[in-house]
Amino acid sequence: MAQKNNAQSKPIKDVLDKLSVEELDIAGKRVFIRADFNVPLDDNLKITDDKRIRSTLPTINYAIDEGAKVILASHLGRPKGRPDPRYSLAPVAKRLQRLLNTEVLFAADCIGPHVEGVVSKMKAGDVLLLENLRYHVGEETNDEDFAESLSRLADCFINDAFGTAHRLHASIVGITKYLPSAAGFLMKKEIEHLKGVVTNPVRPFVAILGGAKVSGKIGVLEHLEDKVEKVLIGGGMAFTFIKAMGYEVGDSLVESDMLDTAQRIRKKLKSAGIKFYLPVDCVIAQTLEPGAETKIVPTLEIPKGWRALDIGPATVKLFSIALANAKTILWNGPMGVFEIDAFSRGTFAIAHSVADAYALTVVGGGDTDLAVHRAGVSDAVSFISTGGGASLQLLEGKELPGIAALTDKKT
């Protein structure tokens, strides 16, 4: 398998104009690290995937090594502004203790006299995890009093929660009004790869976009229109484009209110000389039920009552050939309903093609991240984002509140 991490022929330029953790003097100080510990739990409240916890370990370990008093905070789930044991971060504290191989203190709240008392007794190198930020309504409303209460716990703020950087929340934005603020190593890495890959790609640059809806990816398409050589469209969103071209798509997913937009975008990209690929065949079924009858048909021959749920083998071959000469590949969105075995082959095949390409390969978060892991090729991808909505907004060229709020670098 090709070693893509060596394929990048020029460095990603510095695209972060904010302070990063190594540029702050944190030795001996109380450091508030906003992490994204929103991990999946089973019915017994056991963590089923700790990747998000592991992703922040470099920042936590750096702070420990610097002799800081490390105060960790995160949300988990949607407890709707009140304590709910189903969303407690206690399981995260246990997993952190194992991963860090050091004691992790756990506070039963995230603000208030009790928490302040615990923090006052911390020594250099101690680690404290606060209870779920979203147990308080003020977190999601970016309440100033709540943000100020959080800030009293610390001397400086590190944001390493890229997955929530698009949220205007107290622990993401509000707290920065009171403390010098910097990006953690994960946040910095996310920005460098997602923003850097678009602003300074090694060419040819190919974008693969999938998922259910065109509406969720229009911003990305428009932002990439003068930056890519090829665009490959799969997933349910492809059929809005195909329907907009005047073809029948059976009962396949179509956003009727996006037909004109899809046609405009397709024509605009093609007129700019960008090669625009749509599926030529697909796997169809009448229902999503496991064991339902499936067929492989040309995209333009989907019968009424049937819907496309995955790209077909001819499309896999077409897309794979299109990727063969790429030096930079950006992939966001699966090619079909890959969670069901009968409709997973297209997504997994593209995952292997991306992994085998001698290119810098960047995968957007969310479903694409899961698909790459299920395909067994995550180790062969250059970078996999931990953010879903945040990565999309960054790829659209939008400013993320959580990044904008950090302290500017001195020029």
ZIGISUL-V683279 format. One record per residue. N is the residue number from 1. SS is DSSP state (A for helix, B for strand, O for the rest). PHI is phi in degrees with one decimal (NA if undefined). BURIAL is b if it has 24 or more other ideal C-beta (glycine too) atoms within 12 Angstrom, else e. Layout:
# ZIGISUL-V683279
[[N,SS,PHI,BURIAL] [N,SS,PHI,BURIAL]]
This chain:
# ZIGISUL-V683279
[[1,O,NA,e] [2,O,-64.3,b] [3,O,-93.3,e] [4,A,-66.8,b] [5,A,-62.2,e] [6,A,-97.1,e] [7,O,-86.5,e] [8,O,-76.3,b] [9,O,-86.9,e] [10,O,-143.4,e] [11,O,-70.3,e] [12,O,-70.9,b] [13,O,-70.7,e] [14,O,-66.6,e] [15,O,-109.2,b] [16,O,-103.8,b] [17,O,-98.5,e] [18,B,-112.6,b] [19,O,-62.1,b] [20,B,-113.5,b] [21,A,-54.8,b] [22,A,-73.4,e] [23,A,-94.5,b] [24,O,-100.8,b] [25,O,-85.2,e] [26,O,-111.8,b] [27,O,-57.3,e] [28,O,74.1,e] [29,O,-95.8,b] [30,B,-82.0,b] [31,B,-114.5,b] [32,B,-90.8,b] [33,B,-106.8,b] [34,B,-84.6,b] [35,O,-110.3,b] [36,O,-112.9,b] [37,O,-101.2,b] [38,O,-78.1,b] [39,O,-93.5,b] [40,O,-74.0,e] [41,B,-121.7,b] [42,O,-87.4,e] [43,O,-64.0,e] [44,O,-95.8,e] [45,O,60.4,e] [46,O,-98.9,e] [47,B,-71.5,b] [48,O,-98.6,e] [49,O,-153.9,e] [50,O,-104.5,b] [51,A,-57.9,b] [52,A,-64.9,b] [53,A,-67.8,b] [54,A,-62.3,b] [55,A,-64.5,b] [56,O,-94.4,b] [57,A,-56.3,b] [58,A,-57.7,b] [59,A,-68.8,b] [60,A,-63.3,b] [61,A,-64.1,b] [62,A,-61.5,b] [63,A,-64.1,b] [64,A,-62.5,b] [65,A,-62.3,e] [66,O,-80.8,b] [67,O,77.4,e] [68,O,-78.7,b] [69,B,-95.3,b] [70,B,-93.3,b] [71,B,-112.7,b] [72,B,-101.6,b] [73,B,-140.8,b] [74,O,-160.9,b] [75,O,-105.0,b] [76,O,-151.6,b] [77,O,66.3,b] [78,O,-129.8,e] [79,O,-76.0,b] [80,O,61.9,e] [81,O,77.8,e] [82,O,-147.3,e] [83,O,-59.1,e] [84,O,-149.0,e] [85,A,-57.8,e] [86,A,-67.9,e] [87,A,-117.1,b] [88,O,-69.5,b] [89,O,-88.1,b] [90,A,-55.5,b] [91,A,-62.1,b] [92,A,-68.2,b] [93,A,-59.7,b] [94,A,-64.8,e] [95,A,-67.2,b] [96,A,-60.1,b] [97,A,-59.6,e] [98,A,-70.3,e] [99,A,-71.6,b] [100,A,-86.1,b] [101,O,57.3,e] [102,O,-150.9,e] [103,O,-65.0,e] [104,B,-118.3,b] [105,B,-72.6,b] [106,B,-131.4,b] [107,O,-97.7,b] [108,O,-77.2,e] [109,O,-148.5,b] [110,O,-117.7,b] [111,O,-141.1,b] [112,O,107.6,e] [113,A,-56.9,e] [114,A,-62.4,e] [115,A,-64.4,b] [116,A,-61.4,b] [117,A,-65.9,e] [118,A,-62.6,b] [119,A,-63.3,b] [120,A,-64.4,e] [121,O,-94.7,e] [122,O,-70.0,b] [123,O,-110.6,e] [124,O,-54.2,e] [125,O,89.4,b] [126,O,-70.6,b] [127,B,-126.0,b] [128,B,-126.1,b] [129,B,-106.3,b] [130,O,-83.9,b] [131,O,-69.3,b] [132,O,-41.4,b] [133,A,-59.4,b] [134,A,-80.7,b] [135,A,-69.3,b] [136,O,-114.7,b] [137,A,-58.5,e] [138,A,-62.2,b] [139,A,-63.2,b] [140,A,-78.7,b] [141,O,-92.9,e] [142,O,54.5,b] [143,O,-64.4,b] [144,A,-66.2,e] [145,A,-65.2,e] [146,A,-64.7,b] [147,A,-61.8,b] [148,A,-66.0,e] [149,A,-64.3,b] [150,A,-64.0,b] [151,A,-65.6,b] [152,O,-66.0,b] [153,O,-79.0,b] [154,O,-140.4,b] [155,O,-101.8,b] [156,B,-154.0,b] [157,B,-125.7,b] [158,B,-120.9,b] [159,B,-99.3,b] [160,O,-120.3,b] [161,O,-105.7,b] [162,A,-59.5,b] [163,A,-60.2,b] [164,A,-117.5,b] [165,O,-66.9,b] [166,O,-91.1,b] [167,O,-97.4,b] [168,O,-91.2,e] [169,O,-111.4,b] [170,O,-62.3,b] [171,O,-82.6,b] [172,O,-107.7,b] [173,O,-115.5,b] [174,A,-56.6,b] [175,A,-63.8,b] [176,A,-69.5,b] [177,A,-69.3,e] [178,O,-112.2,b] [179,O,-134.6,b] [180,B,-59.6,b] [181,B,-131.8,b] [182,B,-143.3,b] [183,B,-85.3,b] [184,O,-77.0,b] [185,A,-63.7,b] [186,A,-67.2,b] [187,A,-57.3,b] [188,A,-61.0,b] [189,A,-64.1,b] [190,A,-60.3,b] [191,A,-64.5,b] [192,A,-60.0,b] [193,A,-78.9,b] [194,A,-73.1,b] [195,A,-81.0,b] [196,A,-66.3,b] [197,A,-66.1,b] [198,A,-83.6,b] [199,A,-82.3,b] [200,O,-143.9,e] [201,O,-75.9,b] [202,O,-79.5,b] [203,O,-99.8,e] [204,O,-71.4,b] [205,B,-109.4,b] [206,B,-118.6,b] [207,B,-109.6,b] [208,B,-111.9,b] [209,B,-123.6,b] [210,O,-140.9,b] [211,O,96.2,b] [212,O,-77.3,b] [213,O,-122.8,b] [214,O,-63.7,b] [215,O,-56.7,b] [216,O,-77.0,b] [217,O,-119.5,b] [218,A,-57.0,b] [219,A,-59.4,b] [220,A,-67.2,b] [221,A,-59.4,b] [222,A,-68.6,b] [223,A,-71.8,b] [224,A,-90.5,b] [225,O,-61.2,b] [226,O,-109.9,e] [227,O,-123.4,b] [228,O,-107.7,b] [229,O,-94.9,b] [230,B,-140.7,b] [231,B,-128.3,b] [232,B,-110.3,b] [233,B,-112.7,b] [234,O,-133.9,b] [235,O,71.9,b] [236,O,-60.7,b] [237,O,-62.6,b] [238,A,-60.2,b] [239,A,-81.2,b] [240,A,-69.9,b] [241,A,-63.2,b] [242,A,-66.6,b] [243,A,-63.2,b] [244,A,-65.2,b] [245,O,-83.2,b] [246,O,99.0,e] [247,O,-99.3,b] [248,O,-82.5,e] [249,O,-129.8,b] [250,O,61.2,b] [251,O,-100.8,e] [252,O,-63.5,b] [253,O,-61.4,b] [254,O,-138.5,b] [255,O,-93.6,b] [256,A,-59.7,e] [257,A,-79.3,e] [258,A,-110.6,b] [259,A,-62.1,b] [260,A,-64.6,e] [261,A,-64.3,b] [262,A,-60.7,b] [263,A,-64.0,e] [264,A,-63.6,e] [265,A,-63.8,b] [266,A,-60.3,b] [267,A,-65.4,e] [268,A,-65.1,e] [269,A,-66.0,b] [270,A,-66.0,e] [271,A,-69.0,e] [272,O,-85.4,e] [273,O,85.3,e] [274,O,-85.8,b] [275,B,-73.9,b] [276,B,-117.4,b] [277,B,-108.5,b] [278,O,-121.6,b] [279,O,-59.3,b] [280,O,-101.2,b] [281,B,-147.8,b] [282,B,-155.3,b] [283,B,-95.4,b] [284,B,-119.1,b] [285,B,-154.8,b] [286,O,-91.9,e] [287,O,-141.4,e] [288,O,-92.1,b] [289,O,-64.8,e] [290,O,-58.3,e] [291,O,87.4,e] [292,O,-65.7,e] [293,O,-63.0,e] [294,B,-124.9,b] [295,B,-138.7,b] [296,B,-108.2,b] [297,B,-135.4,b] [298,B,-59.5,b] [299,A,-55.2,b] [300,A,-87.8,e] [301,A,-126.6,e] [302,O,-80.3,b] [303,O,-70.7,e] [304,O,-63.0,e] [305,O,88.1,e] [306,O,-116.2,b] [307,B,-135.6,b] [308,B,-77.8,b] [309,B,-128.3,b] [310,B,-166.0,b] [311,B,-75.5,b] [312,O,-92.8,b] [313,A,-63.6,e] [314,A,-67.4,e] [315,A,-67.9,b] [316,A,-57.2,b] [317,A,-65.6,e] [318,A,-59.6,b] [319,A,-65.1,b] [320,A,-64.4,b] [321,A,-65.5,e] [322,A,-64.2,b] [323,A,-86.2,b] [324,O,-58.5,e] [325,O,-100.3,e] [326,O,-68.1,b] [327,O,-110.7,b] [328,B,-137.0,b] [329,B,-128.1,b] [330,B,-115.3,b] [331,B,-126.5,b] [332,B,-140.0,b] [333,O,110.2,b] [334,O,-71.1,b] [335,O,-87.4,b] [336,O,-171.7,b] [337,O,-82.4,b] [338,O,-69.1,b] [339,O,-65.8,e] [340,O,-104.5,b] [341,A,-50.9,e] [342,A,-63.6,b] [343,A,-120.2,b] [344,O,-102.9,b] [345,A,-63.2,b] [346,A,-64.4,b] [347,A,-62.1,b] [348,A,-66.9,b] [349,A,-65.0,b] [350,A,-66.1,b] [351,A,-58.0,b] [352,A,-68.4,b] [353,A,-64.4,b] [354,A,-64.4,b] [355,A,-64.5,b] [356,A,-82.2,b] [357,O,-68.2,b] [358,O,-86.5,b] [359,O,-154.2,b] [360,B,-77.2,b] [361,B,-116.2,b] [362,B,-121.9,b] [363,B,-110.9,b] [364,O,-67.7,b] [365,O,-74.2,b] [366,O,72.7,b] [367,A,-62.6,b] [368,A,-66.6,b] [369,A,-56.6,b] [370,A,-61.9,b] [371,A,-62.8,b] [372,A,-64.0,b] [373,A,-67.8,b] [374,A,-67.5,e] [375,O,-76.6,b] [376,O,78.8,e] [377,O,-121.3,b] [378,A,-60.0,b] [379,A,-71.4,e] [380,A,-100.2,b] [381,O,-102.8,b] [382,O,-60.6,b] [383,B,-151.7,b] [384,B,-118.8,b] [385,O,-70.4,b] [386,O,-91.7,b] [387,O,-111.3,b] [388,O,-92.9,b] [389,A,-61.6,b] [390,A,-66.2,b] [391,A,-66.9,b] [392,A,-61.8,b] [393,A,-64.7,b] [394,A,-66.0,b] [395,A,-69.8,b] [396,O,-81.9,b] [397,O,83.4,e] [398,O,-85.5,e] [399,O,-81.8,e] [400,O,-91.1,b] [401,A,-54.1,b] [402,A,-67.4,b] [403,A,-87.8,b] [404,A,-59.1,b] [405,O,-76.6,b] [406,O,-69.3,b] [407,O,-66.7,b] [408,B,-67.4,e] [409,O,-66.9,e] [410,O,-79.2,e] [411,O,-99.0,e]]
